Structure formats: structure tokens, C-alpha cells
Amino acid sequence: GNDLISESLQWVSGLFSLQYLDLSYANLFKATDWLQVTFKHPSLLELHLSACILEDDPHLISVNSSKSLAVLDLSWNSLSSVPKSIFSLHGLVSIDLRFNSLDGRISDYFGNILFLEVLDLHQNSLNSSIPNSLFCLNHLRFLHLSSNKIQQDISEILQNNQLSGHLTYQLGQFKNLSYLSLAQNNISGPIPSSIGELSSLKYFDLSENQLNGTFPLCFGQLESLETLDFGYNLLEGVVIETHFSELTRLTTLKASHNRLRFEPNSSWIPPFQCQIIELGHWHLGSKFPLWLKFQKELSSLDISHVGISDVMPTWFVNLPTQFEYLNLSYNQLTGGISYLNVTNSIDLSSNRFTGPLPKVLSTLRYLFLSNNSFSGSLSELICNPSLKEMVALYIDINLLIGEIPDCWNHWENLAYLNLGNNNLTGKIPPTLGYTNPCMLNLRNNSMFGELPSTLRNSWSLVMLDLSENHFSGSVPTWIGDKLSNLVVLSLRSNNFDGYIPHKICDLQFLQNLDLGHNNISGVIPKCFSNLSEMATKNETNNELSTPYFIDYSFYLKALLVLKGQEDEYGSTLGLVTSLDLSANRLRGEIPKEIGSLVGLLSLNFSGNLLTGNIPDNIGNMELMESLDLSMNRLNGEIPPSFSNLNFLNHFNVSYNNLTGHIPTSTQLQSFENLSYVGNHLCGPPLTKNCTSKNIPTDVGNKGRKVNWLYVSIVFGFVLGFWSVVAPLFFIRSWRIAYYQKLDQIC
């Protein structure tokens, strides 16, 4: 743990009596003799070279290995293969090779190290099945193979060829195994009942695999089991009380994201006292689980998405235990909550809770109350000066009223704030701008006024959504100047006016810009071509995340209007790029520079006053899925280059002054006539055929045919009109007599 550099370890050879050596985090990149020196040391018992930038030995020199070395730690290095000299260290008891770059097969030679008790190979790229020789290690207590690419049936791992025939007898060899982790691989098949013979097992992790079948009853026999994790698999069926009958030492049960049903008798008292229970996406019945009443040491509980439709019981709210993490989301829980005794994270989203917002502990960091019916004011929560640790506050889609209070000075750690879809009014409070969050969402409220200049201090903003309010004034120049990390900017459906500031073009990370449905005028800035994220074809970043979170899995979600409809984008938001300036008062031509935004998936300039031709190079935006230029004053033809837009699934150029032939392509002919109506276009998919000059034939024929009915009507009207008016105009006596007659009538 120091900043040491060594180009050779020869100095270690002279320390003849050395038994323990720990050089972890020293830079041994140039010390290519590390293996020869350390492996043949006569008295060394423990060697720790973790995170020393070690790479494979290119010399492959045979080493007369030490017989004394018992503990070897080469974790967190860059080894792509296990040094073969390790397999001649027959006295090894512990090998730690986690977090390297090991690939290919797990070596059979590990079976030669007969006294091995600990083998840690997790977080590598090993992709073969587990060799049979590994299961001949009678002393093995700790086996960690998670986060590799192992593809194998679970029954082959626990009932491999070496064990066939006398399964129970052979499994007796593994009664020393206390730690077994096979998590985050591609292991498939049902869990065999023979797992119940591993009587010493304390830690068992099979999470994030492809296991199927039922949850075997044999788990109830594992009396020593303390941690059981088989979450994120495909297990299904019914779990009963017998599954837990002997698990008196169980402290951690993680089994979320399986298709299991557990509805114990209402009088069931669990034999265990768990600290962590995660049963998300199970089916626990409509009633709140009564057996949780007996868990006196519970600190983390996830029973999200389990089908509960019940009033939140008062006994649960009043449990003496203090939760660190509580997730009851996506149920149908009702009632009010006055207080929550949770220290770190609460998720009650997507239920039917009512009443005022609950009081929370000052240490709380994450509060998710989205999609409920909480009502009342924000003041008591926001203006609580003890809430200094809050990182994420989500109270969107509720019934909150009143103004957002101006008392955000103590919210120094706030990174995510979502108050969208409520009934909030008033202006954005100035102190909110000093919190400097990564995400701010106030969409779909009734807020008004100009944006406070203090928001320019929120330079960490990645996503800013103020859409569907009544904000006014011009779009501030400082958005482009100060909020340089913006990826999503939505000011849609407000009352903004003025011009689009050119500083917007400085937002190098901007992927989604929505200024639609405002009163913005002027021209479309040519400098939009500087929006480099829109000008780049993104094929890698799926999730739009921020570097803030260390201990909490999190990514941003946004509601975007694409393809004519509003959808939520979460895990794919990082792949979405869009530009929407629709329903404003923009004039002038579409700048040809727009065609350089080849990474755009959606472009909407509809409902403006744009004129001129459609730029031909828009056809170069080959990733485009949605293009809407309707309801403008565009003229000329649809560019032939549009035939290159092979991914279009939403297209609209209706109500312009476009003429000529619709280009032939795999996509343009697949849209309905409504996409082209209100123009002078011809060719498929329209019924109007084109002449050699691309003029619609039915328009031309109308010009050549004479309708004699209309001609006779016009001729008769003219003849009758002038036969009466002409005498009055030319004969003075008739004119005098006519006006005298009118005077008598009046």
C-alpha cells in the first residue's frame, strides 16, 4: 500500500529466514524475476503480490519450487494464464487469482495441490466447464468461481463423472466445503438434491445464472448455512416451510427475480433470524407477510413486486429493528405512513400510499416515493435542516401541491431530484440552483416564471427536464455556457420565446434536445453541427449513468417524444439521440449543416414556418428512425438521397409545398398517404402517377378538359348582368327613372 517501485526482487533472495512478504500495490511491472525469486525461496510461507501490475512470464522458465509456500495471493493483476510453476507448489493451502485476465480452461493441474483449502478465481474470463480434478480436493473449504463465463449444467458440477455411481458416498469428501460461489456465470439446469449432503456449507452463491426447475427441499438440511443466494435465475414452483426447517443459522437470504411462490401458514414462525431478506418478484400472496414480524435483526428487506394488496400494517412500521435498506415497491400497498425508521435507502414507489409525506431519519440517502398518491406540501421534508445526506429524492407522479420551498442550502449531497408530474406551482427557488445535482426533473407541473440564474451553478447536470410547465422568457445563454455536461435537455411545452442561443451548440455531450411547443422564433442555428454526440454514431453506451454512485446501482430515465409518441427510456437512454424543435415559429431554410448529425435517431422540425428545399444531405443520416418535417412551407422535391434512410419507421412531410416524385426505397413506400398529404407529390404510395416531368397526371388532365356546364353558367351570368346594367350605365333617362323608383320603394 505504498508508492514503491522495484525493477528486481533479487534482494528477497538474501533474506533466508523470511516467512511473510506483502508487496501489494507496489509497482513490479519491470520486475520480471518475481516468479523465479519468490517461488524458490526456502522459508517463505505467505506471499502477497496483489495489484502489482504483474503480467505473464514470457520466459516460461522452470523453477525449483519452494516446498514451504502455503498462501499465494496474485489477485488484481494482468495475468492471462496461471503460471505453471504454481502447480508444483504442493504445500499450497490458499490460492487467490481473482480479478486477473485469465481465460480459457480451468487447469486440471489444480487437482495436484492436494491440501488446497481456498481457491479464488472469480472475476476472470474462464469459459470452460469445471474440471473433475477440482472435486478431488478433499480439503477444499472455499471455492469462488463467480463472474466468469462458465457454461455448464449445475448437475455436472455437483454430480460430475467422478461422482457417478456412489453419489452420497463421494459427496462425503466435500463435507469440509464451507464457501461455494458460482455466481455470474452461464450455469444451467436444475439444482440437484445432492446439495443437501454438503453439511459444512456456510456460504452458497448461485446468483445470476440460468438455473431452472424447482427450489429443492434439500436446502432445509443445510444446518450450517448462513448465506444463501440464488437470485436472478429461472427457478419456479412452490416454496414451503420445510425448505427452511433446519436453517437456524441463516442470516442472509437473497432469492429475488425467480418465479417462486411462498405463502406459509399465518402462524408460521421462521427458524432463522435474518439480517438480509430479498424476495423481489416472488409471489407472496395478497396479504402482508406476517412472518416478518418475528425477524428481530432484519436490516435489509426487499419484497418488491410480490403481489401484496393490503394496508401497510402498523406492526411493521413500528418494528424495533432499524432498517438500512427497505424496498416495498411495485405492490398495491395502501394507507398513510407517518414515519420510516430506515437509515440509508427507502423505495416505496408504485404503490397506493396516501396522506402527507413520511418523516425520515437524518441519515437517509435515497428516498423513492414515485407513483403513489402522497399529497400536501414539500416544506416539512425539504426544510428539515438535518437532512444533509440525501443523494436521491424521487417524489414524481404524486399529488403534491404548493410551491417548492426555497430552503435547499443544506442539501449539499443531492445528485438526483425528480418532482415531476405533481401539482406544484410557483417559480424555481433560487437556492435549488446551488445543490448542483446530476439530474433535475420538474416536468408536468404548473410552474412559471423565468429560469433562475442560480441554476448556472449546477454544472454537474446531465439531465434537465422542465417540460410541460409555464416557464417563460428566452432560453438562457448560460445553459450552453455553464451546463457543459448536459446529455438530455427538455424545455418542451412551455412559453419560452426569443431565439435559440448559439451557446447551445457548445454542449459537446448533448444527445437529446427538445425545445418543441414553445414560442421560439428566428432561424435554426447552423452551429448545431458542433453537437458532437449527435454527429457520432453511438454503438456502445446503452445506459446513461453518472460517476456519482459508488454503492448504489443507478441509471437515468427520461420521457422522450420520439416517433410521434411519448415513451420512457431507461436502460437504452444512452443509445438515443434526438432533436425536436417542433411547434415553434422558426423561419428560414433548414441549414444543410443539419445533415452532419449522422448519429441522430429522431429529427422533428414540424409545425414551424420553414421555407426552401429540404437539404439533400439529410439522406446521409442513415441511422434515422423518425423524421418529421410536416406543416411548414418547404418546397422542391423530396431529395433522392432519402432512399438511404433504411431504418425509418416514422416519416411525415405532409402540408408543405413539395412537388415531384417520391423517391423509391424500402421505407418511403411503406408509409400511409397521410405522411404525404397536402403537397403536390406523385408516385407510390400515392395513387397519383407521375408524368415524365414528375407532374401528377390527374392535376394535368384537369387543366386540359373543358366542362361546358360551367362555361354556360358563367356565360349566362355575364349576359344577364350586362343586359340590365349596360342600359342604366349608358342611357341617362333610364338611370334617373330607376333611382326615382328606388326612392319611392324606400
C-alpha positions in Angstrom: 0.0 0.0 0.0 2.9 2.4 -0.6 4.1 4.1 -3.8 7.0 1.7 -4.2 8.7 0.7 -7.5 11.1 -2.2 -7.9 12.8 -3.4 -11.1 14.1 -6.6 -9.5 13.3 -8.8 -6.5 16.7 -10.3 -6.1 17.1 -8.6 -2.8 14.5 -11.0 -1.4 16.8 -14.0 -2.1 19.2 -12.8 0.6 16.5 -12.8 3.4 17.0 -16.5 4.1 14.7 -16.6 7.1 11.8 -14.6 5.5 8.4 -16.3 6.1 5.9 -13.5 5.2 6.2 -11.0 2.3 3.5 -8.5 1.3 4.3 -6.1 -1.5 0.7 -5.5 -2.6 0.2 -2.3 -4.6 3.9 -1.9 -5.3 4.8 -1.4 -9.0 6.6 -4.6 -10.1 5.8 -4.2 -13.8 9.6 -4.3 -14.6 10.5 -6.9 -12.0 10.3 -9.9 -14.4 12.2 -12.1 -12.0 9.4 -12.0 -9.4 8.3 -15.6 -10.1 11.8 -17.2 -10.1 12.8 -15.4 -6.8 9.7 -15.9 -4.8 8.7 -19.4 -5.8 12.1 -20.9 -4.9 12.6 -19.1 -1.6 13.4 -21.7 1.0 11.4 -20.4 4.0 8.6 -18.2 2.6 5.1 -19.3 3.9 3.0 -16.4 2.7 3.4 -14.3 -0.5 1.0 -11.3 -1.2 1.6 -9.6 -4.6 -1.9 -8.2 -5.1 -2.2 -5.3 -7.6 1.5 -5.2 -8.6 0.9 -4.9 -12.4 2.2 -8.4 -12.9 2.0 -9.9 -16.4 2.6 -13.4 -17.8 6.2 -14.5 -17.6 7.4 -14.7 -21.3 10.4 -16.9 -20.4 8.4 -19.9 -19.1 11.5 -20.8 -17.1 11.1 -24.0 -14.9 11.5 -23.1 -11.2 12.6 -25.5 -8.5 9.6 -24.5 -6.4 9.6 -24.0 -2.7 8.0 -26.6 -0.5 7.2 -24.2 2.2 4.8 -21.7 0.4 1.3 -22.1 1.8 -0.5 -18.8 0.9 -0.3 -17.2 -2.5 -2.1 -14.0 -3.4 -1.7 -12.8 -7.0 -5.1 -11.1 -7.3 -5.8 -7.8 -9.2 -3.0 -8.2 -11.7 -2.9 -8.7 -15.5 -2.2 -12.5 -15.8 -3.9 -14.1 -18.7 -2.8 -17.6 -17.7 -2.0 -19.4 -14.4 1.9 -19.6 -14.0 2.6 -23.4 -14.4 5.1 -23.2 -11.5 2.1 -22.8 -9.2 1.1 -26.4 -9.8 4.4 -27.7 -8.4 3.8 -25.8 -5.1 2.3 -28.9 -3.4 2.2 -27.3 0.0 -0.2 -24.5 -1.0 -3.3 -24.1 1.1 -4.7 -20.9 -0.4 -4.5 -19.5 -4.0 -6.0 -16.1 -4.8 -6.1 -15.2 -8.5 -9.3 -13.1 -8.6 -9.5 -10.0 -10.8 -7.0 -11.0 -13.4 -7.5 -11.7 -17.1 -7.4 -15.5 -17.0 -9.2 -17.0 -20.0 -9.7 -20.4 -21.5 -10.0 -23.6 -19.4 -9.6 -24.0 -15.7 -6.5 -26.1 -15.4 -6.8 -29.8 -14.4 -3.5 -29.3 -12.5 -5.2 -27.6 -9.6 -6.1 -31.2 -8.6 -2.4 -31.9 -7.9 -2.4 -29.4 -4.9 -3.9 -31.9 -2.6 -4.0 -29.8 0.6 -5.7 -26.8 -1.1 -8.4 -25.3 1.1 -9.0 -21.9 -0.6 -9.3 -21.3 -4.4 -10.5 -17.9 -5.6 -10.7 -17.5 -9.4 -13.6 -15.0 -9.6 -13.8 -12.0 -11.9 -11.8 -13.6 -14.8 -12.8 -14.8 -18.2 -12.6 -18.6 -17.7 -15.0 -20.2 -20.1 -14.8 -23.9 -19.8 -16.6 -26.3 -17.6 -15.2 -27.0 -14.1 -12.6 -29.9 -14.3 -13.3 -33.1 -12.4 -9.9 -32.8 -10.7 -11.2 -29.9 -8.7 -13.7 -32.1 -6.9 -10.9 -34.4 -5.8 -9.6 -31.8 -3.4 -10.8 -33.3 -0.2 -9.7 -30.3 2.0 -11.3 -27.6 -0.1 -13.3 -25.2 2.0 -13.6 -22.1 -0.1 -14.3 -22.2 -3.9 -15.1 -18.9 -5.6 -15.7 -19.1 -9.4 -18.2 -16.3 -9.8 -18.1 -13.7 -12.6 -16.5 -15.9 -15.2 -18.0 -17.4 -18.4 -18.5 -20.9 -17.2 -21.1 -22.7 -19.2 -22.2 -26.0 -17.7 -25.2 -27.8 -16.2 -25.2 -27.5 -12.5 -25.7 -31.2 -12.1 -22.4 -31.8 -13.9 -20.7 -29.6 -11.4 -22.1 -31.3 -8.3 -22.6 -34.7 -9.8 -19.7 -35.0 -12.3 -18.3 -38.2 -13.8 -16.0 -38.8 -10.9 -19.1 -38.9 -8.6 -21.4 -41.1 -10.5 -22.4 -44.4 -9.1 -21.9 -43.7 -5.4 -23.1 -40.2 -5.2 -23.8 -39.9 -1.5 -20.5 -41.6 -0.5 -18.5 -39.4 -2.9 -20.1 -36.2 -1.7 -18.9 -37.1 1.7 -15.5 -35.9 0.5 -16.8 -32.3 0.3 -18.1 -32.1 3.9 -15.2 -29.6 4.5 -16.5 -27.2 1.8 -17.9 -24.1 3.6 -17.8 -21.5 0.9 -19.0 -22.1 -2.7 -19.7 -19.3 -5.1 -20.6 -20.0 -8.8 -22.4 -16.6 -9.3 -22.5 -14.6 -12.6 -21.8 -17.5 -15.0 -23.9 -19.3 -17.6 -24.6 -22.3 -15.4 -27.9 -24.0 -16.3 -30.2 -26.9 -15.3 -32.0 -27.7 -12.0 -30.2 -27.7 -8.7 -29.6 -31.4 -7.7 -30.9 -32.6 -4.4 -27.4 -33.9 -3.6 -26.5 -30.4 -2.5 -28.1 -31.3 0.9 -25.0 -33.5 1.6 -22.6 -30.5 1.8 -23.1 -30.4 5.6 -20.3 -27.9 6.3 -21.6 -25.3 3.7 -21.9 -21.8 5.2 -21.9 -19.7 2.1 -23.6 -20.7 -1.1 -24.0 -18.3 -4.1 -25.5 -19.4 -7.4 -26.9 -16.0 -8.3 -27.1 -14.6 -11.9 -27.1 -17.9 -13.8 -29.6 -19.8 -15.9 -30.8 -22.3 -13.3 -34.3 -23.7 -13.8 -36.6 -26.2 -12.2 -37.8 -26.0 -8.6 -36.1 -25.0 -5.3 -35.1 -28.3 -3.8 -36.2 -29.3 -0.3 -32.7 -30.5 0.5 -31.7 -26.9 1.3 -33.6 -27.4 4.5 -31.0 -29.9 5.6 -28.0 -27.5 5.4 -27.8 -26.7 9.2 -24.6 -24.7 8.9 -25.8 -22.5 6.1 -25.6 -18.7 6.9 -25.7 -17.1 3.4 -27.9 -18.4 0.6 -28.1 -16.5 -2.7 -29.8 -17.9 -5.8 -31.2 -14.6 -7.1 -31.7 -13.8 -10.8 -32.3 -17.3 -12.1 -35.3 -19.1 -13.7 -36.4 -21.2 -10.7 -40.2 -21.7 -10.4 -42.7 -23.6 -8.3 -43.9 -23.5 -4.7 -41.7 -23.0 -1.6 -43.0 -24.3 1.7 -41.9 -24.0 5.3 -40.0 -27.3 5.1 -37.5 -25.6 2.8 -36.3 -23.6 5.8 -36.9 -26.2 8.6 -33.2 -26.6 9.7 -31.8 -23.3 8.6 -31.4 -21.9 12.1 -28.2 -20.1 11.3 -29.4 -18.4 8.2 -28.6 -14.6 8.2 -28.8 -13.8 4.5 -31.4 -15.0 2.1 -31.2 -13.5 -1.4 -33.5 -15.0 -4.0 -35.1 -12.1 -6.0 -36.0 -12.4 -9.6 -37.2 -16.0 -9.7 -40.7 -17.3 -10.3 -41.4 -18.8 -6.9 -44.5 -18.8 -4.8 -44.3 -18.7 -1.0 -47.5 -18.5 1.1 -46.8 -20.0 4.5 -49.4 -20.6 7.2 -50.2 -17.4 9.1 -48.9 -18.9 12.3 -45.5 -19.9 10.8 -42.5 -18.7 12.8 -39.2 -18.9 10.8 -36.4 -20.9 12.5 -33.9 -18.2 11.4 -33.2 -14.6 12.3 -32.1 -13.0 9.1 -30.3 -9.7 8.6 -30.9 -9.6 4.9 -34.0 -10.9 3.0 -34.5 -10.3 -0.7 -37.5 -12.0 -2.3 -38.4 -9.5 -5.0 -40.5 -10.8 -7.9 -41.7 -13.8 -5.8 -45.4 -14.3 -5.3 -46.1 -13.9 -1.5 -49.9 -13.5 -1.7 -52.1 -10.5 -1.3 -51.6 -10.1 2.5 -48.5 -8.5 4.0 -46.2 -11.4 5.2 -46.9 -11.9 8.9 -43.8 -14.0 9.4 -41.7 -10.9 9.1 -43.0 -9.8 12.5 -40.6 -12.3 14.0 -37.4 -11.1 12.3 -35.8 -9.0 15.1 -32.4 -8.5 13.4 -33.6 -7.5 9.9 -31.7 -4.6 8.4 -32.3 -5.1 4.7 -35.6 -6.2 3.1 -36.7 -6.4 -0.5 -40.2 -7.7 -1.1 -40.9 -5.6 -4.2 -43.2 -6.8 -7.0 -44.6 -9.7 -4.9 -48.4 -9.1 -5.4 -49.2 -7.7 -2.0 -52.5 -5.8 -2.0 -53.0 -4.8 1.6 -52.9 -1.9 4.1 -49.5 -1.2 5.4 -49.6 -2.9 8.9 -48.8 -0.7 11.9 -46.8 -3.5 13.5 -44.3 -3.3 10.5 -43.9 0.4 10.7 -43.3 0.1 14.5 -40.8 -2.8 14.3 -37.9 -2.2 16.8 -35.4 -3.1 14.2 -33.8 -0.2 12.3 -33.6 -0.9 8.5 -30.7 0.1 6.4 -32.5 -0.8 3.1 -36.2 -1.2 2.6 -37.9 -1.9 -0.8 -41.6 -2.4 -1.0 -42.1 -1.0 -4.5 -44.5 -2.3 -7.2 -47.2 -3.7 -4.9 -50.7 -2.4 -4.1 -50.0 -1.2 -0.5 -52.4 1.4 0.8 -52.7 3.7 3.8 -50.6 6.5 5.2 -47.1 6.4 6.6 -46.1 8.9 9.3 -42.5 7.7 9.9 -39.9 5.4 8.4 -37.1 4.0 10.6 -34.6 3.5 7.7 -31.0 4.7 7.7 -29.9 4.5 4.1 -32.4 3.7 1.3 -36.3 3.6 1.0 -38.2 2.5 -2.1 -42.0 2.7 -1.8 -42.6 3.6 -5.4 -45.6 2.3 -7.5 -48.0 1.6 -4.6 -51.1 3.4 -3.5 -49.9 5.2 -0.4 -51.8 8.4 0.6 -51.5 11.3 3.0 -48.6 13.6 3.7 -45.0 12.7 3.1 -43.5 10.5 5.8 -40.9 11.7 8.3 -37.5 10.1 7.7 -34.1 9.8 9.5 -31.4 12.4 9.1 -29.0 9.7 7.7 -31.3 8.7 4.8 -29.6 8.9 1.4 -32.1 7.5 -1.1 -35.8 8.1 -1.0 -38.1 6.8 -3.8 -41.8 7.5 -3.4 -42.7 7.8 -7.1 -46.1 6.8 -8.5 -48.3 7.0 -5.3 -50.9 9.4 -4.0 -48.9 11.3 -1.4 -50.3 14.8 -1.1 -49.7 18.1 0.7 -46.7 20.3 0.8 -42.9 19.7 0.4 -42.0 22.2 3.0 -41.6 19.9 6.1 -39.4 17.5 4.2 -37.3 19.9 2.2 -36.8 22.5 5.0 -35.7 19.9 7.6 -32.1 21.1 8.3 -30.9 17.6 9.5 -31.4 16.1 6.0 -27.8 16.7 4.8 -27.0 13.2 3.4 -29.8 12.9 0.8 -28.4 11.8 -2.6 -31.6 10.9 -4.5 -35.1 12.2 -3.9 -37.9 10.9 -6.2 -41.5 12.0 -5.5 -42.7 12.2 -9.0 -46.3 11.1 -10.1 -48.0 12.1 -6.8 -50.5 14.7 -5.7 -48.1 17.3 -4.2 -49.3 20.9 -4.2 -48.0 24.4 -3.5 -44.6 25.9 -4.3 -41.2 24.3 -4.0 -39.8 25.8 -0.8 -36.7 28.0 -1.0 -34.6 26.2 1.6 -32.2 23.9 -0.3 -29.0 25.3 1.3 -28.3 22.1 3.4 -28.8 19.6 0.5 -25.2 19.5 -0.3 -25.1 15.9 -1.5 -28.2 15.9 -3.7 -27.5 14.3 -7.0 -30.9 13.3 -8.3 -34.2 15.2 -7.8 -37.4 14.2 -9.5 -40.6 16.1 -8.6 -42.3 15.7 -12.0 -46.0 15.0 -12.5 -47.4 16.7 -9.5 -49.5 19.9 -9.0 -46.6 22.2 -8.0 -46.8 25.9 -8.7 -44.6 29.0 -8.4 -41.1 29.6 -9.6 -38.0 27.5 -9.3 -36.5 28.6 -5.9 -33.0 30.2 -6.3 -31.4 28.0 -3.6 -32.2 24.9 -5.7 -29.6 26.0 -8.2 -26.8 25.7 -5.6 -27.5 22.0 -5.0 -25.7 21.1 -8.2 -27.5 17.8 -8.9 -26.7 15.4 -11.8 -30.4 15.2 -12.7 -33.3 17.7 -12.2 -36.8 16.8 -13.3 -39.7 19.2 -12.7 -41.8 18.2 -15.7 -45.6 18.3 -15.9 -46.4 20.7 -13.1 -47.8 24.2 -13.2 -44.7 26.2 -12.5 -44.0 29.5 -14.2 -41.5 32.4 -14.5 -38.1 32.7 -15.9 -35.3 30.2 -15.0 -33.3 31.4 -12.0 -29.7 32.5 -12.8 -28.5 30.4 -9.9 -29.1 27.2 -12.0 -25.9 28.1 -13.8 -24.1 26.8 -10.7 -25.5 23.3 -11.4 -22.6 22.4 -13.7 -22.9 18.7 -12.8 -26.3 18.4 -14.6 -26.5 15.6 -17.0 -30.3 15.7 -17.4 -32.5 18.7 -17.1 -36.3 18.2 -17.8 -38.5 21.3 -17.2 -41.1 20.3 -19.9 -44.9 20.8 -19.7 -44.9 23.8 -17.4 -45.5 27.5 -18.0 -41.9 28.8 -17.8 -41.3 31.9 -19.9 -38.6 34.2 -21.1 -35.8 33.4 -23.6 -33.8 30.2 -23.4 -30.8 31.3 -21.2 -27.4 31.6 -22.9 -25.8 30.2 -19.7 -27.3 26.8 -20.4 -24.7 26.2 -23.1 -22.0 28.1 -21.3 -22.2 26.7 -17.8 -24.1 23.4 -18.0 -21.4 21.7 -20.2 -22.2 18.1 -19.0 -25.8 18.1 -20.3 -26.9 15.0 -22.2 -30.7 15.4 -22.0 -32.2 18.9 -22.2 -36.0 19.2 -22.4 -37.8 22.5 -22.2 -40.8 21.2 -24.2 -44.3 22.7 -23.9 -43.6 25.9 -22.1 -43.8 29.6 -23.1 -40.2 30.3 -24.0 -39.7 32.9 -26.7 -36.8 34.6 -28.4 -34.1 32.9 -30.4 -32.2 29.7 -29.9 -28.9 30.8 -28.3 -25.9 29.7 -30.2 -24.2 28.7 -27.0 -26.4 25.6 -27.0 -24.0 24.4 -29.8 -21.2 24.2 -27.2 -22.9 21.3 -25.4 -20.5 18.5 -26.5 -22.3 15.7 -24.7 -25.8 16.7 -25.6 -27.7 13.7 -27.1 -31.3 14.8 -26.7 -32.5 18.4 -27.2 -36.3 19.1 -27.1 -37.4 22.7 -27.4 -40.7 21.8 -29.1 -44.1 23.5 -28.4 -42.8 26.9 -27.4 -42.9 30.4 -29.0 -39.3 30.4 -30.2 -38.6 32.4 -33.3 -35.6 33.1 -35.6 -33.7 30.6 -37.6 -32.2 27.2 -36.9 -28.6 27.7 -35.9 -26.1 26.3 -38.4 -23.7 25.6 -35.4 -25.9 22.6 -34.5 -23.3 20.7 -36.5 -21.0 21.2 -33.5 -23.1 18.9 -31.3 -20.6 16.1 -31.5 -22.6 13.4 -29.7 -25.3 13.8 -32.3 -22.7 13.8 -35.1 -21.3 10.5 -33.9 -22.7 7.0 -34.4 -23.1 5.6 -30.9 -22.9 1.8 -30.7 -21.6 1.2 -27.2 -23.2 3.2 -24.3 -26.6 1.7 -23.5 -27.2 3.1 -20.1 -26.9 6.8 -19.3 -25.1 6.8 -16.0 -23.2 9.2 -13.9 -20.0 8.8 -12.0 -21.6 9.8 -8.7 -22.8 6.5 -7.4 -20.4 4.0 -5.8 -22.6 1.9 -3.6 -25.9 2.0 -5.5 -26.8 0.7 -8.9 -28.4 3.5 -10.8 -29.0 4.9 -14.2 -31.1 7.8 -15.6 -34.5 7.5 -17.1 -36.2 10.1 -19.4 -39.5 10.6 -21.1 -38.8 11.5 -24.7 -41.2 12.2 -27.5 -40.0 10.2 -30.4 -41.8 8.7 -33.4 -44.9 10.8 -32.6 -45.4 9.4 -29.1 -44.0 9.8 -25.6 -42.1 6.8 -24.1 -39.8 6.3 -21.2 -36.2 5.4 -22.0 -34.0 3.9 -19.2 -31.5 1.2 -19.9 -31.3 2.3 -23.5 -31.2 6.0 -23.0 -27.5 6.2 -23.8 -28.3 5.0 -27.3 -31.0 7.6 -28.1 -30.2 10.8 -29.9 -33.0 13.3 -30.8 -33.5 16.9 -31.9 -37.0 18.4 -31.6 -37.8 22.0 -32.5 -41.4 21.3 -33.4 -44.4 23.7 -33.0 -42.5 27.0 -32.7 -42.2 30.0 -35.1 -38.8 29.2 -36.7 -38.3 30.8 -40.1 -35.8 30.5 -42.9 -34.3 27.4 -44.5 -33.2 24.1 -42.9 -29.4 24.6 -42.7 -27.5 22.0 -44.7 -25.3 21.6 -41.6 -28.0 19.5 -40.0 -27.0 16.7 -42.4 -23.8 16.3 -40.5 -25.7 15.0 -37.4 -25.3 11.4 -38.6 -25.9 9.9 -35.1 -29.4 11.3 -34.8 -32.2 8.8 -34.5 -35.0 11.3 -34.4 -35.4 14.8 -36.0 -38.6 16.8 -35.7 -38.9 20.3 -37.2 -42.7 20.1 -37.8 -45.2 23.0 -37.2 -42.9 25.9 -38.0 -42.5 28.4 -40.8 -39.6 26.9 -42.6 -39.1 27.5 -46.3 -36.8 26.4 -49.1 -35.7 23.0 -50.2 -35.1 20.0 -47.9 -31.3 19.6 -47.7 -30.1 16.6 -49.7 -27.5 15.6 -47.1 -30.2 14.7 -44.6 -30.2 11.5 -46.6 -26.8 10.8 -45.1 -28.3 10.4 -41.7 -28.6 6.7 -42.2 -29.5 5.8 -38.6 -32.6 8.0 -38.7 -35.7 6.2 -37.3 -38.1 9.2 -37.1 -38.2 12.2 -39.4 -41.0 14.9 -39.2 -40.9 18.0 -41.4 -44.7 18.4 -41.7 -46.7 21.6 -41.5 -44.0 24.0 -42.8 -43.6 25.9 -46.1 -41.0 23.7 -47.7 -40.8 23.4 -51.4 -39.0 21.5 -54.1 -38.7 17.7 -54.2 -38.1 15.1 -51.6 -34.3 14.5 -52.0 -33.5 11.2 -53.8 -30.9 10.6 -51.0 -33.9 9.8 -48.7 -33.8 6.3 -50.2 -30.8 5.7 -48.0 -32.9 6.0 -44.8 -33.4 2.3 -44.3 -34.3 2.4 -40.6 -37.2 4.9 -40.9 -40.3 3.8 -39.1 -41.9 7.2 -38.7 -42.0 9.7 -41.5 -44.1 12.8 -42.2 -43.7 15.6 -44.7 -47.4 16.5 -45.0 -48.7 20.0 -45.5 -45.8 21.6 -47.3 -45.4 22.8 -50.9 -43.4 19.7 -52.0 -43.6 18.6 -55.6 -42.4 15.8 -57.8 -41.8 12.1 -57.4 -41.5 10.3 -54.1 -38.1 8.5 -54.1 -38.2 4.7 -54.3 -36.8 2.9 -51.3 -37.6 0.1 -48.9 -39.1 2.5 -46.4 -40.7 5.5 -48.1 -43.3 3.4 -49.9 -44.3 1.7 -46.6 -45.9 4.8 -45.1 -49.6 5.8 -45.4 -50.8 8.6 -47.6 -51.2 10.8 -44.5 -47.4 11.2 -44.5 -47.5 13.0 -47.8 -50.9 14.7 -47.9 -51.1 18.5 -48.5 -48.4 18.5 -51.2 -48.1 18.1 -55.0 -46.3 14.7 -54.9 -46.8 11.7 -57.1 -45.8 8.1 -57.2 -46.2 5.2 -54.8 -47.5 5.0 -52.1 -49.8 7.7 -53.5 -52.4 6.8 -56.2 -51.3 9.8 -58.4 -49.0 8.7 -61.1 -46.1 10.9 -62.4 -45.5 12.1 -66.0 -42.1 12.2 -67.5 -41.7 15.6 -65.9 -42.8 14.3 -62.5 -46.1 16.2 -62.7 -49.1 14.4 -61.2 -51.2 13.2 -64.2 -54.6 13.9 -62.7 -53.6 17.5 -62.0 -52.5 18.0 -65.6 -55.7 16.4 -67.1 -57.9 18.8 -65.2 -56.1 21.7 -67.0 -56.9 20.3 -70.5 -60.6 19.2 -70.1 -63.4 21.7 -70.7 -66.5 21.4 -68.6 -69.3 23.0 -70.7 -71.7 23.2 -67.9 -69.5 25.7 -66.0 -68.9 27.6 -69.2 -72.6 28.0 -69.9 -73.4 29.1 -66.4 -70.6 31.8 -66.5 -71.8 33.0 -70.0 -75.4 33.3 -68.9 -74.5 35.2 -65.8 -72.4 37.7 -67.7 -75.0 38.1 -70.4 -77.9 38.7 -67.9 -75.8 41.0 -65.8 -74.8 43.3 -68.6 -78.2 43.3 -70.3 -79.6 45.1 -67.1 -76.5 47.2 -66.1 -75.5 48.4 -69.6 -78.6 50.5 -70.3 -78.5 52.0 -66.9 -74.9 53.0 -67.5 -75.3 54.4 -71.0 -79.0 55.8 -71.1 -79.4 58.8 -68.6 -83.2 58.8 -68.6 -83.4 55.1 -67.6 -80.9 55.7 -64.8 -83.0 58.7 -63.4 -86.2 56.7 -63.6 -84.5 53.7 -61.9 -83.3 55.8 -58.8 -86.7 57.6 -58.5 -88.4 54.2 -58.3 -85.9 53.1 -55.6 -86.7 56.3 -53.6 -90.4 55.5 -53.7 -89.8 52.0 -52.5 -87.6 53.1 -49.6 
